[in-house]
C-alpha cells in the first residue's frame, strides 16, 4: 500500500479528516498536518512527509486555490509525477495545474462515502506503480561533488565578551545566509531553522544528518573598537572534516569585503559556478557605510527581539534608523525599518508619528521593497481602501515570501478585516521564520480557537509557551511575553502559575496596552473569569488612543466571550466617543468574500 500525503486548506479540515479516513481504510498510510505534534518544526515535518510520499493528494476547493501552501505542495506533486488532484464543488485549479484531470467530489461535505472513491483509489495505485516503474536502478554512489550542494550556516558565536554585541554576530550570520541563498546551485537552510541551534552544543555531523545537508558553516565574531575578527570553517557534514577555514583580522571598515570573501570562498570550496548576476547580488549590501550598517543591525535586533508593545522599543528603532539614513540617505532597508517602527507608534500607540514619508523614500530607492509596501498598506487600510491594502500586502508576500515582517504584517491586516482563516497560514509562516516570535504564536492561538481547531491551538500554545519562557528569561519585565505565556498556562490547566505570570506582567509592564488586552482575552476565554477580564478592559478602554487597535478588537473572536456584557459595551462606547469614532459597534468584522 502507498504512503499518501494529503494537502488541503484550513477551511476544508473536516472534509480532509473524513477523506483521510476513507483513504486509510484501503490500507494506505495517510499523512496530513494533524500528525504534527506540539514542539516539532512545522515546515521540517511537512518537507519530510512530502519527500516520503508516493502519492500527493491535493483537495482543490474555493479556499485552497488561493492558498500558497497548498500550491507549493501541489507543485511538489506535479514536478515529481506524484500529483493526484481532486476537486470540490465548481472550484477550478490555479494556473499551472489545469492540465491535470481532477477527480470530482461534487458537493461532498464529508458525510458518508465520497463519490468517485474507486477512481481515487485507482489514481493512487497508478501513481504509486509509476513511481516504482520509474525508480532508477541501483548504482554505485557518485562522487560527492556531483551531488547538489546544501549547507546550514550556524549562528556565528559572539566572542566580543559583551552580550550587547550579539546583534552584530547575528547580523553577520543572516547576511551570509542571504548571500549564499542567491547562489542558484546551492541549497541553503532557512534562517529560522539555522538559528534553532543557537547556543546549543551539538555535533556538526548530527546537525547535517538531521537537516539532510552536505555541509555546515560555523564561525565566530569578535568586535572591539575599530577592529573585527571573524573566523569561519566549512565542514563536510558526513565526514566531519574541514573543507575550508580562515580567519579575518581586519578593520571594521572591511566588514563587507570579509562577508564577500567568505561567501565566495564557500562557492569555490564546493566547486560551484557563480553566475555574474549572482555575484552582483552578493556584493550589493544596500549601503557602503559601515557605521550606517552597524546602526541598522542594532535597530533590527531590537525589532525582532525587543519587547513587543513597548513604545520605547519602537522609539529607539526610529532613532537608530534616522542616524543610519543620515549617514547614507540611499539606505532603503533602514528607511523601511524606520517606517515599520513609526507605523507601530502611530497605529498601535496612537502617537502623531508619520511613517508614510519613510516608506515612500524606501520605495523611491527600491520600488519593490516589500516591508515598505506593508507600511503603505496600513495607511490604505486606515483610509478605508481595504481592497487596495490587501492587494498591496499580497504583492509584498509574493515579492518576498520568506520575510518575517511581510508575513506578520499581512496576517495582522487580514485578521483586522475579519479574515481569520486566511491569516492563519501567514501567522504560521511568520512564527516559523523567526524562532523568537511569540507574538505570532499568540495570535495563532486566538485564530485556531476562533475557527474551532482545538488541536492546532494546543500545538501552538506549546510552542508559544516555550518562546515566552525564553523571552522572560532574557527580559523579566516583558509584559506581553508574560501575558501570552499566561494564556498558554491557562490552556494547560496550570491556573495558579498563569495568574502569577499575569500579576508579574501587570506589576512590571503596566503601560503595555498589548499586555492588558491579551490578558483580558486570556481571562475571558481560558479562565472564564469575566469580571477580571472586564476589569482589565476598563483599564484598556481608558487609555487606548489607536483606532487600529479598536478595529483589531472588533474583529477578535476572543472578545466574543465578553462582547455582550453591559460593562464592555459602556467602555467601548466611551472609548469610541473619545477617539471621535461613530457609535456603531461592529460585533464581527465581515467574513472573506
C-alpha positions in Angstrom: 0.0 0.0 0.0 1.1 3.6 -0.6 2.3 6.4 1.5 -0.2 9.3 0.8 0.3 13.0 1.6 -3.0 14.9 1.9 -2.9 18.6 1.1 -5.8 20.9 1.9 -6.9 24.4 3.0 -7.8 25.0 6.7 -11.4 25.8 5.7 -11.7 22.2 4.4 -10.3 20.5 7.6 -13.5 18.5 8.3 -13.6 17.1 4.7 -9.9 16.4 4.8 -10.3 14.4 8.1 -13.0 12.2 6.6 -11.2 11.8 3.3 -8.0 10.7 5.2 -10.1 8.1 7.0 -11.6 6.7 3.7 -8.1 6.5 2.0 -6.7 4.9 5.1 -9.4 2.2 5.0 -8.0 0.9 1.8 -4.7 0.2 3.6 -2.8 3.3 2.6 -0.7 5.2 5.1 -2.1 8.8 5.1 -0.1 11.8 6.3 -1.7 15.1 6.9 -0.7 18.0 9.1 -2.8 16.9 12.1 0.1 14.4 12.6 2.4 17.3 13.7 3.0 17.1 17.4 3.5 20.1 19.6 7.1 21.4 19.6 8.1 19.9 16.3 9.3 22.1 13.5 6.3 22.6 11.3 7.9 23.1 7.9 10.5 20.4 8.5 7.8 17.9 9.2 5.9 18.8 6.1 9.0 18.7 3.9 9.9 15.2 5.3 6.4 13.9 4.7 6.3 15.3 1.2 9.6 13.7 0.4 8.5 10.3 1.7 5.1 10.3 0.0 4.4 8.1 -3.0 1.2 10.0 -3.9 0.3 13.6 -3.1 -3.5 14.0 -3.0 -4.5 17.7 -3.3 -8.0 18.9 -2.5 -8.8 21.8 -4.8 -11.6 24.0 -3.3 -12.6 27.7 -3.4 -10.3 28.2 -0.4 -7.3 26.0 -1.4 -6.8 27.5 -4.9 -5.7 30.8 -3.2 -3.5 29.0 -0.6 0.2 29.5 -1.3 0.9 26.5 0.9 -1.4 24.1 -1.0 0.0 25.4 -4.3 3.6 24.7 -3.1 2.6 21.1 -2.0 0.8 20.6 -5.3 3.9 21.8 -7.2 5.9 19.2 -5.4 3.5 16.5 -6.6 3.3 17.9 -10.1 7.0 18.2 -10.6 7.8 14.7 -9.3 4.9 12.9 -11.1 3.1 12.1 -7.8 0.1 14.5 -8.1 -3.4 13.2 -7.5 -5.8 16.2 -7.7 -9.4 16.1 -6.6 -12.0 18.9 -6.9 -14.7 20.1 -4.6 -17.8 21.8 -6.0 -17.1 24.0 -9.0 -13.6 25.1 -7.9 -11.1 25.5 -10.7 -7.4 24.6 -10.1 -5.0 27.6 -10.3 -2.8 28.2 -13.4 -0.2 25.5 -13.8 -2.5 22.7 -12.6 -5.4 22.9 -15.0 -3.9 20.4 -17.5 -4.3 17.6 -14.9 -7.6 15.6 -14.6 -9.3 16.3 -11.3 -11.3 13.6 -9.6 -14.7 15.2 -8.9 -16.1 15.0 -5.4 -19.0 17.4 -6.2 -20.7 18.8 -3.2 -19.5 16.1 -0.8 -19.3 17.6 2.7 -17.6 14.7 4.4 -20.7 12.8 5.2 -20.8 9.1 4.0 -18.7 7.6 1.3 -17.0 10.1 -1.0 -18.2 10.0 -4.6 -15.6 8.7 -7.1 -13.8 6.8 -4.3 -12.9 3.9 -6.6 -11.4 6.4 -9.1 -9.4 8.0 -6.3 -8.0 4.6 -5.2 -7.2 3.7 -8.8 -5.3 7.0 -9.3 -3.3 6.5 -6.1 -2.4 2.9 -7.2 -1.5 4.1 -10.7 0.7 6.9 -9.3 2.4 4.5 -6.9 3.0 1.9 -9.7 4.5 4.6 -11.9 6.9 5.7 -9.2 8.1 2.1 -8.8 8.5 1.6 -12.5 10.4 4.9 -13.0 12.6 4.4 -10.0 16.3 4.3 -11.1 18.2 1.1 -10.9 20.7 0.9 -8.0 24.0 2.4 -9.0 27.3 2.9 -7.2 27.4 6.2 -5.2 28.5 9.2 -7.2 31.3 11.4 -6.0 30.1 14.0 -3.6 30.9 16.9 -5.8 28.3 15.7 -8.4 25.5 15.9 -5.8 23.6 19.2 -5.3 25.5 21.0 -2.5 23.5 22.1 0.5 24.5 24.0 3.6 23.4 25.1 7.0 25.0 28.3 8.3 25.0 28.0 12.1 24.7 31.3 14.1 28.2 32.8 14.5 29.2 32.9 18.1 29.7 36.3 19.7 33.2 36.3 21.1 33.3 40.0 22.0 32.9 39.5 25.7 29.8 41.8 25.6 26.3 40.3 25.2 25.2 43.6 23.7 27.3 42.8 20.6 25.1 39.8 19.9 23.2 41.9 17.3 26.4 42.1 15.3 27.3 38.4 15.1 23.6 37.6 14.4 23.6 40.2 11.6 26.7 38.8 10.0 25.2 35.3 10.1 21.9 36.5 8.5 23.8 38.3 5.8 25.9 35.2 4.9 22.7 33.1 4.7 21.2 35.7 2.4 24.3 35.9 0.2 24.5 32.1 -0.2 20.8 31.9 -0.9 21.5 33.9 -4.1 23.7 31.1 -5.5 21.3 29.0 -7.6 23.4 25.8 -7.4 23.4 25.8 -3.6 20.6 24.8 -1.3 20.7 26.8 1.9 18.8 26.0 5.1 16.5 28.9 6.1 17.4 31.3 8.8 14.8 30.2 11.3 16.0 26.5 11.2 19.6 27.5 11.4 19.0 29.8 14.4 17.2 27.0 16.3 20.7 25.6 17.0 21.9 28.9 18.6 23.5 28.4 22.0 23.2 24.6 21.8 26.1 22.2 21.9 25.5 19.8 19.0 27.8 17.6 16.9 28.1 19.1 13.4 27.6 15.6 11.8 24.4 15.2 13.8 23.1 18.6 12.6 24.0 17.8 9.0 22.2 14.4 9.2 19.1 15.9 10.9 18.8 18.6 8.2 19.9 16.5 5.2 22.7 18.9 4.2 26.1 18.1 2.8 28.0 20.9 4.6 27.8 23.1 7.7 29.4 26.5 8.2 30.2 27.7 11.7 32.2 30.6 12.9 32.7 33.4 15.5 32.8 37.2 15.6 34.9 39.3 17.9 34.3 43.1 17.6 36.4 45.5 19.6 36.6 49.2 18.8 37.5 49.7 15.2 38.7 46.1 14.7 36.8 42.9 13.9 38.0 39.3 13.8 35.9 36.7 12.1 36.7 33.0 11.9 34.8 30.6 9.7 35.1 27.0 8.9 33.2 24.9 6.3 32.7 21.3 7.4 31.8 18.2 5.5 28.6 17.0 7.1 29.3 13.3 6.6 33.0 13.0 7.4 33.2 15.9 9.8 36.4 17.2 8.1 37.2 20.8 7.4 36.7 21.6 3.7 37.8 25.2 4.2 38.7 27.5 7.1 40.1 31.0 7.5 40.4 33.9 9.9 39.9 37.5 9.0 41.5 40.1 11.3 40.7 43.5 9.8 39.5 47.0 10.4 35.7 47.2 10.9 35.5 49.2 7.6 36.4 45.9 5.8 33.3 44.1 7.1 31.6 44.0 3.7 34.7 42.7 2.0 35.0 40.0 4.6 31.5 38.8 4.0 32.0 38.7 0.3 35.3 36.7 0.7 33.5 34.2 3.0 30.7 33.6 0.5 33.0 33.4 -2.5 35.4 31.0 -0.6 32.4 28.7 0.1 31.4 28.8 -3.5 34.9 27.9 -4.6 35.4 25.2 -2.0 32.2 23.5 -3.1 33.2 23.8 -6.8 30.1 25.8 -7.6 29.6 28.1 -10.5 28.7 31.7 -9.6 26.8 33.5 -12.3 27.6 37.2 -12.9 24.2 38.4 -11.7 24.6 36.3 -8.5 28.0 37.8 -7.9 26.5 41.3 -8.2 23.6 40.4 -5.9 26.0 39.1 -3.2 28.1 42.3 -3.4 25.0 44.5 -3.1 24.9 45.4 0.6 22.3 48.2 0.4 24.9 50.6 1.8 28.6 51.3 1.6 28.6 52.9 5.1 29.8 50.5 7.8 28.5 52.9 10.5 25.0 53.0 8.9 25.1 49.2 8.6 26.0 48.8 12.3 23.1 51.1 13.3 20.7 49.2 11.1 21.8 45.9 12.7 21.2 47.3 16.2 17.8 48.6 15.2 16.8 45.3 13.6 17.9 43.3 16.6 15.5 45.5 18.7 12.8 45.0 16.1 13.0 41.2 16.2 13.7 40.6 19.8 12.6 43.7 21.8 9.5 43.8 24.0 6.5 43.8 21.7 4.1 46.6 22.5 6.7 48.7 24.3 6.7 52.2 22.9 10.3 52.7 24.0 11.4 49.9 21.7 9.9 51.5 18.6 11.2 54.9 19.6 14.7 53.5 19.9 14.4 51.9 16.5 13.3 55.1 14.9 16.3 57.0 16.4 18.8 54.4 15.2 17.4 54.3 11.7 17.4 58.1 11.5 21.1 58.1 12.3 21.7 55.4 9.7 19.9 57.3 6.9 21.7 60.5 7.9 24.9 58.6 7.1 23.6 57.1 3.9 20.4 58.7 2.6 20.1 55.9 0.0 19.9 53.0 2.6 16.5 51.7 1.6 16.4 48.9 4.2 17.0 51.5 7.0 14.2 53.7 5.7 11.8 50.7 5.5 12.6 49.6 9.1 12.1 53.1 10.3 8.7 53.2 8.6 7.7 49.9 10.3 8.6 51.2 13.7 6.9 54.6 13.0 3.8 52.7 11.9 3.7 50.9 15.2 4.0 54.2 17.1 1.2 55.8 15.0 -1.3 52.9 14.6 -0.7 50.9 17.8 0.5 53.5 20.3 -1.6 56.4 18.9 1.2 58.9 18.5 1.4 61.6 15.8 4.4 59.9 14.2 4.0 59.7 10.4 5.5 56.6 8.8 4.5 57.3 5.2 7.4 59.6 4.2 10.0 57.0 5.3 8.1 54.2 3.5 7.8 56.3 0.3 11.5 57.2 0.5 12.4 53.5 0.8 10.2 52.7 -2.3 11.7 55.6 -4.2 15.1 53.9 -3.8 13.8 50.3 -4.2 10.3 50.2 -5.7 9.9 46.5 -4.8 10.9 46.6 -1.1 8.0 44.6 0.4 8.4 45.8 4.0 7.8 49.4 2.9 4.8 48.2 0.9 3.3 46.8 4.2 3.5 50.3 5.8 1.7 51.8 2.8 -1.0 49.1 3.2 -1.6 50.3 6.7 -2.3 53.8 5.5 -4.6 52.5 2.8 -6.5 50.4 5.4 -6.8 53.4 7.7 -8.2 55.5 4.9 -10.8 52.9 4.1 -9.2 51.5 0.9 -9.3 47.9 2.3 -9.2 46.1 -1.1 -6.2 48.0 -2.2 -4.5 47.5 1.2 -5.0 43.7 0.9 -3.7 43.7 -2.7 -0.6 45.6 -1.5 0.3 43.1 1.2 -0.4 40.2 -1.1 2.1 41.7 -3.6 4.6 42.1 -0.7 4.2 38.4 0.2 4.8 37.4 -3.5 7.9 39.5 -3.6 9.4 38.0 -0.5 7.5 35.0 0.9 10.4 34.4 3.3 10.2 37.8 5.0 9.1 37.6 8.6 8.0 41.2 8.7 5.9 40.8 5.5 4.1 37.6 6.6 3.4 39.0 10.0 2.1 42.4 8.7 -0.1 40.6 6.0 -1.5 38.3 8.7 -2.4 41.2 11.0 -4.1 43.1 8.3 -6.3 40.1 7.3 -7.1 39.5 11.0 -8.3 43.0 11.4 -10.5 42.5 8.4 -12.2 39.5 10.0 -10.4 37.0 7.6 -9.2 34.8 10.5 -8.8 31.6 8.4 -6.8 33.5 5.8 -4.5 35.0 8.4 -3.6 31.5 9.8 -1.0 30.4 7.2 0.7 33.8 7.3 1.0 33.8 11.1 2.2 30.2 10.8 4.9 31.2 8.3 5.9 34.2 10.4 6.1 32.1 13.6 8.4 29.6 11.9 10.6 32.2 10.2 11.6 33.8 13.5 12.4 31.4 16.3 11.8 34.0 19.0 8.5 35.3 17.7 6.0 34.5 20.4 3.6 37.2 19.3 2.6 35.4 16.1 2.1 32.2 18.1 -0.2 34.1 20.5 -2.2 35.4 17.5 -2.3 31.9 16.0 -3.7 30.5 19.3 -6.5 33.1 19.0 -7.1 32.3 15.3 -7.3 28.5 15.8 -9.7 28.9 18.7 -11.7 31.2 16.6 -12.2 28.6 13.8 -12.7 25.8 16.4 -9.4 24.0 15.8 -8.5 23.0 19.3 -5.8 20.5 18.3 -3.7 23.2 16.5 -4.5 25.7 19.2 -2.8 23.4 21.7 0.1 22.8 19.4 0.7 26.5 19.0 0.2 27.1 22.7 3.1 24.7 23.5 5.4 26.5 21.1 4.4 29.9 22.3 4.9 29.0 26.0 8.5 27.8 25.3 9.2 31.1 23.4 7.6 33.2 26.2 9.8 31.4 28.8 12.9 32.3 26.8 11.8 35.9 26.3 11.0 36.3 30.0 14.4 34.8 31.0 16.0 37.4 28.8 13.8 40.3 30.0 11.8 39.6 33.2 9.7 42.8 32.5 8.5 41.6 29.1 4.8 42.1 29.8 3.4 40.7 26.5 5.5 37.5 26.8 4.2 37.1 30.3 0.6 37.6 29.0 0.9 35.1 26.2 2.7 32.7 28.5 -0.2 33.0 31.0 -2.7 32.3 28.2 -0.9 29.0 27.4 -0.6 28.0 31.0 -4.3 28.5 31.4 -5.0 26.3 28.5 -2.8 23.5 30.0 -4.7 23.8 33.3 -1.9 25.5 35.3 -4.1 28.3 36.5 -2.1 29.1 39.6 1.1 29.7 37.7 -0.8 31.5 35.0 -2.2 34.1 37.5 1.3 34.5 38.9 2.6 35.4 35.4 -0.4 37.7 34.9 0.3 39.6 38.1 4.0 39.9 37.3 3.1 41.4 33.9 0.7 43.9 35.4 3.4 45.0 38.0 6.4 45.1 35.7 5.0 46.4 32.5 1.8 48.4 33.4 1.9 50.7 30.4 1.9 48.0 27.8 -1.6 48.1 26.2 -0.9 44.9 24.2 -0.3 43.1 27.5 -3.5 44.5 29.1 -5.6 43.5 26.1 -4.2 40.0 25.8 -4.5 39.3 29.5 -8.2 40.3 29.2 -8.5 37.8 26.3 -6.9 35.1 28.4 -9.1 35.6 31.5 -12.3 35.9 29.3 -11.7 32.8 27.2 -9.4 30.4 29.1 -10.0 31.3 32.8 -13.7 32.1 32.3 -13.2 35.0 34.8 -15.5 37.5 33.2 -15.3 40.1 36.0 -11.5 40.2 36.0 -11.4 40.3 32.2 -13.7 43.4 32.3 -11.5 45.0 35.0 -8.6 44.7 32.6 -10.7 46.0 29.6 -11.7 49.0 31.8 -8.0 49.9 32.1 -7.6 49.3 28.4 -10.5 51.4 27.2 -9.4 54.3 29.5 -6.0 54.5 27.8 -6.4 53.3 24.2 -5.6 56.0 21.6 -5.4 54.0 18.4 -8.3 53.3 16.0 -6.4 50.3 14.6 -6.4 48.6 18.0 -10.2 49.2 18.1 -10.6 47.6 14.7 -8.5 44.7 15.8 -10.6 44.3 18.9 -13.9 44.3 16.9 -12.6 41.5 14.7 -11.1 39.5 17.5 -13.1 36.3 18.3 -11.6 36.2 21.8 -13.7 39.3 22.6 -16.9 37.4 21.8 -16.8 36.0 25.3 -17.5 39.4 26.9 -18.7 41.5 23.9 -22.3 41.4 25.1 -21.5 42.4 28.7 -23.0 45.8 29.5 -19.8 46.9 31.1 -17.9 46.1 27.9 -20.4 48.0 25.8 -20.1 51.0 28.0 -16.3 51.1 28.0 -16.3 50.6 24.2 -18.8 53.4 23.6 -16.8 55.8 25.8 -13.5 54.9 24.0 -15.1 55.4 20.6 -16.5 58.7 21.6 -13.1 59.9 23.0 -11.5 58.8 19.7 -14.1 60.5 17.6 -15.4 57.3 16.1 -19.0 56.6 15.2 -21.0 54.8 17.8 -21.9 51.8 15.7 -20.4 48.8 17.3 -19.3 46.2 14.8 -19.8 42.9 16.5 -18.0 40.9 13.9 -15.8 42.0 11.0 -17.0 40.9 7.6 -16.1 37.4 6.5 -14.0 36.8 3.4 -15.9 37.0 0.2 
